[in-house]
Amino acid sequence: MSIQDIIEGKKEWRAHVARVKGLPKDYQIVYKEIQKYLFKVGPVELTDGIGLLSGIIDLFEEGASLGKGVLEVTGSDVAAFCDELIKDSKTYADIYQESVDQKVSKAMKKVTDKTK
């Protein structure tokens, strides 16, 4: 990653944060919780850019412009809303599960090989 890429990434992030700050307060609160949730359990590709997060802001800006409350946009179960957004994406949990499965398989193969 070049210095120019880092600078552009920071500019993009600052613009993103400015959009969040432009949302009504209830939308800002829910957005920040969604962001935390996605950073903890979310898709691996979230670290490659802010596309998903920008899409959420687009949705929130539209909802706010229509006079809807944020929970009218997301539903009352915000975690389920997030899960639906990332349902087809590989998550860190998926990677961890695969790692555990591989380690168990490798260990069981060693045990099986020793008993033969």
Secondary structure, DSSP 8 states (H G I E B T S, - for coil): --HHHHHHHHHHHHHHHHHHHTS-HHHHHHHHHHHHHHHHH-BGGGGG-SHHHHHHHHHHHHHHHTT--HHHHH-S-HHHHHHHHTTTS-BHHHHHHHHHHHHHHHHHHHHHHHH-
